[in-house]
Amino acid sequence: MHPKLLEKPMMRDSIRHVLNAVLVAVAVLALIPSVSTAQTSNVSIVEQLKNNANEFQYQIGKQSGSLTLSTIAGPKTFNLAISTETSSTAILTYLFEGLTRTSWLTNQVEPDLAESWTHSDDGLTWTFKLRKDVQWHDGKGFTAHDVDFTFNQIIYNEDIPASARPGFNFRRFDDESGTWKEAKMTVKALDDYTIQCVLPVPFAPFLRSMATAIYPKHILEKHVNDGTFTSTWNVSTEPAKIIGTGPFTIERYDVGERVILKRNPNYWLKDAQGNRLPYLEKIIFLIVPSQATALLKFQAKETDIYSVTGEHFPILKPQEKDGNFTIHKQGPAFGTTFLAFNMNPGKNADTDKPYMAPEKLNWFRNKTFRQAVAHGIDKDSIINNVMNGLGYPQWSSISPAAGDFHNSNVRQYDYNIDKANAILDDIGWIDTDGDGIREDEEGNPIEFSLVTNTGNVVREKVCTMIKQDLKKAGIEVHYKPLEFNALVSQLTSTYDWETIVIGFTGGTEPHNGINFWHSSERLHLWYPYQPQPATEWEAEINEVYIKGSQELNHDARVKYYHRAQAIAAENVPVIYTVLSERLTSVRNVFGNMTPTLYALWDIRYLYRTDP
């Protein structure tokens, strides 16, 4: 999920430019839709994006230039197999590939390292024919043995916390024991360029999941065998030693400043005229401390692309012509932002102290308390005051951008402090000493810490609003932002957090969320790695996610995931806030790009049109 950049003197001119832009921002605000208008106009946005995809045709580009973008946090690791945070994966996905990929135009599965595949009538046996023209970055030929190695020695290796494993742990109900049991698929290299996968159960998103990255056996097998894999390819590794098959390699990493990727001159894909892709020579990630700095870098023309927040839209919109860029709209975001409660009953193995104080664990595990807090989240104010109207209230765990998998009829919690107070009064948690803070039945004041990552202006403002609103309900929130990678460590290893506002990426395939929703998984944030489901509702979500992945009829799949969303909304283990409008500013100097529902381009075909 997702080092500070030294600012240059020229930034002062950018700051002056921002102040000047504010003078005209009032006029631009008139162009921003209200919450209801934004939701209504979303249909026309979707249709336009679909038309863009239908009408798009690749042009022959030229090999030159670079794409420069900013990132708030630097990479935590260069080992994609164990990475769970976007600060690392956003960079590493340019280096590695899977057997399949998903089209940025149509969202359909396409060949990648595999050139074709067949399957048995029951959908359990899949045979992939691999490309014979693919090389690893060091010149070694890619073969089926690399695929065999990736699955059998990395993904299915219990000694490695492989981030892809949850997607390939297939579960079937055992009638004899009355429990769900896990099973692996078998992956076997039949020859150098043929790989066979045999699934234990039908799996609807199988082809899509085969986009998972493949790793080089000749480089990494020794690290698997000697137990050093998890420390291999850390951020201090020499960049040339990070070996993939992708269109780019790492040229250099200046800690806290930038990561520079360079073109892979031996990449296998060619354009229609036989020119070897990619067209771009470099991709440059500037590491910045905040979204505000990222905005200044874009205005100073030091970056080519910027993910626009609703707050910054009225500043940037009047600058499109002079800045030679366009702000592209793509509808509601796929990703989610939510308030989560730590309900982990475990103990720190080193200190033997519980992760959570007993009284706070009791509060957070109380569904009625969580529902009261849900009534204290003012989503409309976040959209209007933080995002300038460019957002959507989120009630369900799956974004409307996912199409019919989204359930729009889940339980909603209107912002109502009076209702929140009434619920807490009914629990019996009242302010007995007149200090404005409620106490539980044992006399413990209802107070807890709240964290989010520094540099994310929207999340920081959301936390401030939550703190202020919950104070009106007699709840004391102690808010403190943390550096992103430190936050990730708290969530996934030390578990020393109480509540958090954080976001997860999303997409069109709901099964990709199983790492978050299944109670046994690593990213089941509020209580990960549960030996058995801690609650009946978690057990039911487990079951519907499993059945949804194994159901091959699309309409039946939709019903399963709708049920999961309804359960989540009723029990609110996390409280969703708002979905941002997907807004991206891009310099008008790129060919082979168009905004679609899924992306702006295929990076391999992107080229610069300026001299």
Beta strands, then each sheet from edge to edge (+ up, - down):
strand 1: 66-71
strand 2: 100-102
strand 3: 109-111
strand 4: 114-119
strand 5: 125-130
strand 6: 170-174
strand 7: 179-183
strand 8: 186-191
strand 9: 194-198
strand 10: 248-254
strand 11: 258-263
strand 12: 282-287
strand 13: 305-307
strand 14: 325-332
strand 15: 336-341
strand 16: 391-393
strand 17: 447-453
strand 18: 476-482
strand 19: 499-504
strand 20: 574-576
strand 21: 578-587
strand 22: 590-591
strand 23: 607-608
sheet 1: 1+ 12+ 11- 10+
sheet 2: 2+ 3-
sheet 3: 4+ 5- 9+ 8-
sheet 4: 6+ 7-
sheet 5: 13+ 21- 14+
sheet 6: 13+ 21- 16+
sheet 7: 18+ 17+ 19+ 15- 20+
sheet 8: 22+ 23-
end
